[in-house]
């Protein structure tokens, strides 16, 4: 399940890049939010939805990081619901909104990777990924206050 929660945003970004349809922006964020919520709740309540893959030793779930994962998942689900109305009111082109969607997906991917990582170096890489993605999200509207 860790593989699914970490690879879906990359697949969603690839789909957005290839098809370039405006309705896919909210759809991919919503699908990932629901998927993230289901998987994190399954880990929280110790329900095994998929067989564990032993191929990845750099990520894991323990009693502490599952709490952070669940909190992040609940907040992300709320943000995804809010985002549905927010993107309708944004005065931006399809390309700019698509870049916004890329950065939201990569931001949540980076936060999830930082929480689930068992390696300090990989954790640092994911933390830097959150910095890069959030920098674009903060400056999305390009106002004086966002700079």
N, C-alpha and C positions, 0 to 999 in steps of 0.2 A: 504494500500500500504506500510505502514511502516513495517508491519509484513513481507511482501514479501521481502523487501529490507534487512531486518535483518536476516531472516531465510534461504534465499537462499544459502549464503556461507557455512552454517553448513550442509545443504543438499548436496551441491557440495563436501564438504570434505568427507562426508559419502560415496558418490558415488565413489569418487577417492579411498577411503580406501577399499571399497568392491570389485571393479572391477580391479584396478591396471593396467589399460591400459595407454600406453604412450600418445596416441592421445587425451585422456581426459584432460590432463593437460592444454593445450592451450584452448581447447574447453570450459572448465568450467570458466576460466578467461575471455574469450571473451563473453560468455553468460552473466556472471555477470556484465561485463562492459557495455554491451548494455542494460541490464535490469536496472541497476543503472542509466544510462543516461536517459532512457525513463521515469522512475519514477521521477527522480529529475527535468526533464524538465516539466513533468506534474504538479508537485508541483509549479515550478517557474511560469508557465503560468496559474495556477489554473484550470487545467483540471482534473476532477475526473474520473479516469480510473476504479477504483474499489470502491465499497461502503466502507465507513469508519467503522472500527471495534472499538467499544467502550470498548473492553476488556482490553486494555493496556493504563494505565494512566501515565506510566513512560516515554513515548516518545511522541513527538508532533512536528508539523511544524508551525513555525511562519514566519513573514516577514524577520527576520534577518538570522535565520539558513537555510532558503531555498536558500539564496545567497551562503553561504558556501557549502551547499550540491551540488549546481549546479557547482561551481568552482571545487570541489573535483571530481565530476562526469566527467567533461570534462578532467581533468588531468588523471584520472584513465582510461578513454577510450583511451587517447593517449598512456599511459603506456601499456595497453593491446595490442594495435597495434604494438608498438615497441617490446613487449615481444615475439611476434610470431617469429620474426627473431632472437632475442637474445637467446632463448632457443635452437635453432638449432645449434648455434655456441658454446654452453657451453659443455665443456668436463666433463660430469657427468653421473652417472648411473640413471636408472629409479627411484630408491628409493629416491635419492637425489633431483631430479627434482620434484618428487611428494611432498616432504617436502617443497621445494621452493613454489610450488603452494598452499599448505596448508597455508603457512605463508603470501603469497600475499592476499589470500582470507580473512584470519583472520585479517590482517592489515587493509584492507579496511572496513571490518565489524566493527572493533574497532573504526576506524575514523568516520564511519557513525553513530555508536551508541553514540559516544561522542558528535557529532553535534546535533543529534535528541533528546538527553536525556533531560528530565525536572527535573531530580533529581541530586543533586550535588554528592551524593555518587556513583550513577551509572555512572555518567560522569567520576569520578575518576577511577573507575574500567576499563572503556573502554580506558582511557588514558594510564593506566598501560598495557593494552592489546596491544596498539600500540607500547609501549616500548619493550615488550617481542617479538612481531612479527618482529619488525624492527631490533632487535639485531641479529636474525638468518639471516635476509636478508642481513645485512651488512657483516656478516662473511661467507656468502655463498661460496665464492671462496677460503676461508681459506688462504689468503696471508698475508704477513707481514704488509702491509698497512691497511688491513681491521681490524686487531686486534687493 
